[in-house]
Amino acid sequence: MKILVAEDDASTAAYLKKGLIEHGHLVDLATNGKDGLYLATTGDYDVLILDRMLPGIDGLSIVRTLRASGLQTPVLFLTTLSGIDDRVEGFRAGGDDYLVKPFAFAELLARIEALARRPPLNEVKTALQVRDLNMDLLKRTVRRGTSEIDLQPREFRLLEYLLRHAGQIVTKTMLLENVWEYHFDPKTNIVETHISRLRSKIDRGFERELIETIRGSGYMIRDAA
């Protein structure tokens, strides 16, 4: 992927650029908002990683300008502002995801990979399939092979999120934010409990399990054998 990083802290910027390049990405770096906006509007990027508090032009203003001009490149805000109001402001400005400093680099990678694989707005899917598992988003039905599977609303949302990110590691934090809309860790095993229930419905009795636990990282539904 080609990624733009707009970050004014020199050590953080160097850390991000080095890590992303080591994982095979092409990286351009801007250290202020003016340069970040210029590059974002002239470059062909898959993902933008923006610090909210940039000198010159702040991250929120950059995203508002991009969205007003019709540019829909996915944006991940990277910031020390961790309050709920700060997150809401970021999303309302047009951001797609929000990661608070300090952060784990594995979490950053998982989030940008998820953003890069989102379909364009005019290509929203109404059906999802991985191997012999089929989900109809309009009829709200799930089938595995010839068996219809009855899911509770939260289980359906959980499975839908996993399927939309098939082949990617999905972290507990990502599930809490996108399935439960919690922008904090409730310090419960709510994710683990629902994953266990979902497994009992879509994996139990079938030859191959679809939901994998990636130790220390999260969960994954692989999109290939």
C-alpha positions as CSV (number, residue, x, y, z in Angstrom):
1,M,0.0,0.0,0.0
2,K,1.0,3.6,-0.5
3,I,0.5,5.5,2.8
4,L,0.8,9.1,3.8
5,V,1.8,9.8,7.3
6,A,1.3,13.3,8.7
7,E,3.0,13.5,12.1
8,D,5.0,16.4,13.6
9,D,6.7,14.5,16.4
10,A,10.0,13.5,14.8
11,S,10.5,10.2,16.8
12,T,6.9,9.0,16.2
13,A,7.2,9.9,12.5
14,A,10.4,8.0,12.2
15,Y,9.0,5.0,14.1
16,L,5.9,4.9,11.8
17,K,7.8,5.3,8.6
18,K,10.4,2.6,9.5
19,G,7.8,0.1,10.7
20,L,5.5,0.6,7.7
21,I,8.4,0.3,5.2
22,E,9.5,-2.9,6.9
23,H,6.1,-4.3,6.3
24,G,6.3,-3.6,2.6
25,H,4.4,-0.3,2.3
26,L,5.4,2.8,0.5
27,V,5.4,5.8,2.8
28,D,5.4,9.6,2.3
29,L,5.9,11.7,5.4
30,A,4.6,15.2,6.1
31,T,5.6,17.0,9.3
32,N,3.0,19.8,9.2
33,G,-0.6,20.2,8.1
34,K,0.1,22.3,5.1
35,D,2.3,19.7,3.5
36,G,0.0,16.9,4.6
37,L,-3.0,18.5,2.9
38,Y,-1.0,19.2,-0.3
39,L,0.3,15.6,-0.5
40,A,-3.1,14.1,0.3
41,T,-4.8,16.0,-2.5
42,T,-2.0,15.3,-5.1
43,G,-0.9,11.8,-4.2
44,D,-2.6,8.5,-4.9
45,Y,-2.7,7.0,-1.4
46,D,-4.5,3.9,-0.1
47,V,-4.6,5.2,3.5
48,L,-3.9,8.5,5.3
49,I,-2.5,8.4,8.9
50,L,-3.0,11.9,10.4
51,D,-2.0,13.3,13.7
52,R,-4.9,15.5,14.9
53,M,-2.7,18.3,16.3
54,L,-0.5,19.2,13.4
55,P,1.1,22.7,13.1
56,G,-0.3,25.0,10.5
57,I,-3.5,23.0,9.6
58,D,-4.8,20.5,12.1
59,G,-5.9,17.0,11.1
60,L,-9.6,17.7,11.4
61,S,-9.4,20.6,9.0
62,I,-7.4,18.4,6.5
63,V,-10.0,15.7,6.5
64,R,-12.9,18.2,6.2
65,T,-11.2,19.8,3.2
66,L,-10.6,16.4,1.6
67,R,-14.1,15.3,2.1
68,A,-15.5,18.6,0.8
69,S,-13.5,18.1,-2.4
70,G,-14.9,14.6,-2.9
71,L,-11.7,12.7,-1.9
72,Q,-12.7,9.6,0.0
73,T,-9.2,8.1,0.8
74,P,-9.6,6.3,4.2
75,V,-8.2,8.3,7.1
76,L,-6.9,7.0,10.4
77,F,-6.5,9.6,13.1
78,L,-3.5,9.0,15.4
79,T,-3.6,11.2,18.5
80,T,-3.2,11.6,22.2
81,L,-6.8,13.0,22.4
82,S,-8.7,10.0,23.9
83,G,-12.0,11.4,25.1
84,I,-15.3,10.3,23.6
85,D,-16.0,13.8,22.4
86,D,-12.6,13.9,20.6
87,R,-13.4,10.6,18.8
88,V,-16.9,11.7,17.8
89,E,-15.5,15.0,16.5
90,G,-12.9,13.0,14.4
91,F,-15.6,10.7,12.9
92,R,-17.9,13.6,12.2
93,A,-15.1,15.5,10.4
94,G,-14.8,12.5,8.0
95,G,-12.3,10.2,9.7
96,D,-12.7,6.5,9.3
97,D,-10.8,5.2,12.3
98,Y,-9.2,6.5,15.5
99,L,-6.2,5.2,17.3
100,V,-4.9,6.7,20.6
101,K,-1.2,7.1,21.4
102,P,0.6,5.2,22.8
103,F,-0.4,2.3,20.5
104,A,0.8,-1.2,19.6
105,F,2.2,-1.3,16.0
106,A,0.4,-4.6,15.3
107,E,-2.9,-2.8,16.1
108,L,-2.0,0.0,13.7
109,L,-1.2,-2.5,10.9
110,A,-4.5,-4.3,11.5
111,R,-6.5,-1.1,11.3
112,I,-4.9,0.3,8.1
113,E,-5.3,-3.1,6.4
114,A,-8.9,-3.1,7.3
115,L,-9.4,0.5,6.0
116,A,-7.6,-0.3,2.7
117,R,-9.9,-3.2,2.0
118,R,-13.2,-1.3,2.5
119,P,-15.2,-1.2,-0.7
120,P,-15.9,2.1,-2.3
121,L,-19.2,3.7,-1.2
122,N,-20.8,2.8,-4.5
123,E,-19.9,-0.8,-4.2
124,V,-21.4,-1.7,-0.8
125,K,-21.9,-5.5,-0.6
126,T,-25.3,-7.1,0.2
127,A,-23.9,-10.6,0.5
128,L,-20.7,-12.0,2.1
129,Q,-19.2,-15.4,1.5
130,V,-16.1,-17.2,2.8
131,R,-15.7,-20.9,1.8
132,D,-19.1,-22.5,2.5
133,L,-20.4,-19.8,4.8
134,N,-22.9,-17.3,3.2
135,M,-24.4,-14.2,4.8
136,D,-27.3,-12.3,3.1
137,L,-27.3,-8.8,4.5
138,L,-30.7,-7.9,3.1
139,K,-32.5,-11.0,4.2
140,R,-30.4,-11.2,7.4
141,T,-29.8,-14.9,7.0
142,V,-26.7,-17.0,7.4
143,R,-26.1,-20.4,5.9
144,R,-23.2,-22.8,6.1
145,G,-23.4,-25.4,3.4
146,T,-27.0,-26.5,3.4
147,S,-27.6,-25.6,7.0
148,E,-29.4,-22.4,8.0
149,I,-27.9,-20.8,11.1
150,D,-30.0,-18.8,13.6
151,L,-28.0,-15.8,15.0
152,Q,-28.9,-13.2,17.6
153,P,-28.5,-9.6,16.4
154,R,-25.2,-9.0,18.1
155,E,-23.9,-12.3,16.8
156,F,-24.9,-11.3,13.3
157,R,-23.0,-8.0,13.6
158,L,-20.0,-9.8,15.0
159,L,-19.9,-12.3,12.1
160,E,-20.5,-9.6,9.6
161,Y,-17.5,-7.6,10.8
162,L,-15.3,-10.7,10.8
163,L,-16.5,-11.6,7.2
164,R,-15.9,-8.0,5.9
165,H,-12.3,-8.3,7.2
166,A,-11.7,-11.9,6.1
167,G,-8.0,-12.7,5.8
168,Q,-7.1,-10.0,8.4
169,I,-6.5,-10.1,12.1
170,V,-9.3,-8.3,13.9
171,T,-8.4,-7.2,17.4
172,K,-10.6,-7.1,20.5
173,T,-10.5,-3.3,20.4
174,M,-11.7,-3.2,16.8
175,L,-14.6,-5.5,17.7
176,L,-15.5,-3.4,20.8
177,E,-15.6,-0.2,18.8
178,N,-17.3,-1.5,15.7
179,V,-19.7,-4.2,17.0
180,W,-20.5,-2.9,20.5
181,E,-19.7,0.8,19.8
182,Y,-17.5,0.9,23.0
183,H,-14.7,3.4,22.7
184,F,-13.1,2.0,25.9
185,D,-12.3,-1.4,27.3
186,P,-15.2,-2.4,29.6
187,K,-12.8,-4.9,31.4
188,T,-15.1,-7.8,30.7
189,N,-14.9,-10.9,28.6
190,I,-17.8,-9.8,26.4
191,V,-15.9,-10.4,23.2
192,E,-14.6,-13.8,24.2
193,T,-18.1,-14.9,25.3
194,H,-19.7,-13.9,22.0
195,I,-16.9,-15.4,19.9
196,S,-17.5,-18.7,21.8
197,R,-21.2,-18.6,21.1
198,L,-20.7,-17.7,17.5
199,R,-18.2,-20.6,17.1
200,S,-20.7,-23.0,18.6
201,K,-23.2,-22.1,15.9
202,I,-21.0,-21.8,12.7
203,D,-18.1,-24.2,13.5
204,R,-19.4,-26.9,15.7
205,G,-20.3,-30.0,13.7
206,F,-18.5,-28.9,10.6
207,E,-15.2,-30.4,9.3
208,R,-13.3,-27.2,9.2
209,E,-13.4,-24.3,11.8
210,L,-13.6,-20.9,10.3
211,I,-12.9,-18.6,13.2
212,E,-9.3,-18.7,14.3
213,T,-7.8,-17.2,17.5
214,I,-4.5,-15.5,16.7
215,R,-2.8,-15.7,20.0
216,G,-1.9,-12.3,21.5
217,S,-3.5,-10.4,18.6
218,G,-7.2,-11.2,18.0
219,Y,-9.3,-13.3,15.6
220,M,-9.4,-14.1,11.9
221,I,-11.6,-15.7,9.4
222,R,-9.3,-16.9,6.6
223,D,-10.5,-16.2,3.1
224,A,-8.5,-19.0,1.6
225,A,-7.8,-22.6,2.4
